[in-house]
């Protein structure tokens, strides 16, 4: 049986924390920041944790990230 490979595009989109939780990135924070409000920019600065249902769905693809 060949080794399971990590999904290459997923490597750059999520990070696994030391406790095994998965952090993701938010959209709308790459450009045109001058048109966004201060509070929106503050919210975009924080990386949220992925929902447990999404983590379960992507478990095989992120198996080799940690």
N, C-alpha and C positions, 0 to 999 in steps of 0.2 A: 504494500500500500504506500503510495507516495505521501510526502509531507503535506500538511495543510498550509497553504500560503495565506499571508495576511492580504486583505484587499488593499491594493496600493493607494487608491484615492482616499480611502478611509484613514490611512496613516496620518495624513496631513489635516484631516478635519476634526479628529477627536484625540483626546489625551486621556490616559488611564491614571487615576490618582494612586497614591500609595495604599489607600484602603480598598482599592478595586472599583471605585466609582468612575464613571465616564463623564468627562467634561466636553462640552461642545462649544462651537463658536456661533455668534449671532450674525445675522445678515444686516445690511444697511450701515456698515461702519467703515467702508473702504474709501469712499470719496463723497464729495458734496456735503461735507460736514458743516459748512457755514450756513446751510439752510435748515439745519436741525436745531432744536432748542437745547438749552443747557441740561435740563433734566433727562431728555432723551439720550444725549451723549453720555451722561453719567450711567444710565442704565445699560447702554451698549458696551461700556467698559468692563462689565463683569461677565465672566464666562459661567453660564448656568450648567447644572448637572443634567444629563440626559434622563428622560423618563424611563422608568423600569421596564415598561413594555417595549420601548425601542432598544434598550440594552439587550433584552432577551432575544429580540429579532436579529440583532447584529452580533450575537455572542460568538459564532463560528468565525466571522470575519475579523474580529478583534482579538482572537485567542492568542496571537503571537505578539501583541503590542507591549505587554507588561514585562 
